[in-house]
Amino acid sequence: QVQLVESGGGLAQAGESLRLSCLHAGRTFAGYGMGWFRQAPGKERECVAVVDWDSGAKYYPDSVKDRFTISRDRAKDTAYLQMNNLKPEEKAVYFCAVVNGVVYQGETVLAGVDFWGQGTQVTVSS
C-alpha cells in the first residue's frame, strides 16, 4: 500500500522560504509523477507543481512560477517543494500526491491523482 509522508511545513514570514518533503513508501513507485497541491480555508484544492518522475519535466501554474521549485530524488523516492518569497495568502495545507497525468489549462495546472498524502500546514505571516 502506498504511503506518502510529508514533512517540512511550518511558519514563515512573508518573503521567507520553506522546503517541503514527501517520501513515497510502501511499494515501488508506479505513476506518472508526483505533485504538490494546496488548499486554503474555504477554497478549492489547487495544484502548485508537478514533476514527471522519469523525465524530470516540471509544471507550475503562473501563481507560483519562478518562486516554487519541485524536484525529485528517485534514489530516495522523495519529492521536494522549495517555496521562496512566500506570501501571506499562500497559507494553506499542502498535500503531495502521486499523479497520473498533467495538463496546463490557461494559467493553472490540472493533474489527476492516484494517492494523497496527509497534508502539512504552511502558515505565512505578514
C-alpha positions, -999 to 999 in steps of 0.1 A, spaced: 0 0 0 13 34 -9 21 58 18 31 94 13 47 111 42 51 148 41 73 170 63 87 205 64 56 226 69 55 253 95 55 290 100 73 316 78 73 353 75 63 369 42 92 368 18 108 338 35 113 303 23 102 268 33 110 234 19 85 205 19 95 169 15 73 139 5 85 103 9 68 77 -12 68 44 7 51 11 7 58 -1 -28 78 7 -59 68 40 -75 43 34 -103 28 65 -117 34 95 -140 49 117 -114 45 135 -81 26 167 -74 21 193 -47 -13 208 -41 -26 233 -16 -59 240 0 -67 272 19 -97 275 41 -129 279 21 -111 274 -12 -107 245 -36 -76 224 -37 -52 236 -64 -21 221 -80 11 241 -75 37 218 -90 41 185 -108 73 166 -117 74 138 -143 91 110 -123 110 97 -153 120 127 -173 120 153 -146 98 177 -166 82 202 -143 49 220 -144 38 251 -125 8 275 -125 16 311 -131 8 319 -95 40 302 -82 62 301 -113 97 315 -106 92 312 -68 84 275 -63 106 246 -74 96 210 -74 123 183 -76 126 146 -70 152 122 -58 144 88 -74 170 70 -53 152 82 -21 117 80 -36 112 115 -23 98 147 -39 105 182 -27 89 216 -30 111 246 -24 90 276 -18 106 310 -19 92 345 -14 61 332 3 31 353 5 5 355 34 -23 344 10 -3 311 5 -12 299 40 -28 265 33 -25 228 39 -1 215 14 -5 179 1 17 158 -20 3 132 -44 11 105 -69 -3 119 -102 -13 100 -133 -12 129 -157 -9 166 -160 -21 194 -184 -19 231 -185 -52 250 -185 -46 286 -190 -26 299 -160 -33 267 -140 -21 232 -139 -45 203 -137 -34 168 -125 -51 135 -119 -43 120 -85 -40 83 -76 -28 88 -40 -28 117 -15 -5 124 14 -20 136 47 -11 172 43 12 196 61 3 231 73 21 261 60 14 294 76 28 327 63 26 357 85 28 393 72 
